[in-house]
């Protein structure tokens, strides 16, 4: 049975373009995987932690020496890593803020990139045999040929992070020009429909 982990980041609820991209993807994934399981991780509803001195103390202390307080500090990180390891396919849906991912997604990444869990002591990624689909909604258009292509930091960053933990089978679906929806030039439905072919292919992988 296939397992899909969906990581949502946008705070805009039903008005979120990246969340609407996810719903379109999910519809197609469930058709291709009727008995599949979906794990949903909404970062807006998750009490994510930024890295602190005490968190790092727990991180760098061998597990057999952890105090109860150290275990508690790493509890959310452990849970997020368990969700990732349980999935065959990871979906990250994110808007772009100031050319990069939201702080909540960076906090999730900081929680799941851990030596001995997702990263070997030799630097080798330990999250093996998984694929990922990244759904990006951005006001600007950063795809090949765009004069803004050199500002596509979000794609470069997420591709690098996924590779670092061992996921190299990654599909990016760029919802560029999303400001057209906010400006009323396109409906949400017509904007997402333009990405239909890419979403179908990614969901069927």
Helices and strands as residue ranges (DSSP letters): E 3-8, G 13-15, H 17-32, E 37-42, G 43-45, H 53-60, G 63-65, H 68-73, H 75-86, E 89-95, H 103-112, E 131-138, G 149-151, H 153-165, E 169-176, H 179-182, H 188-193, H 196-203
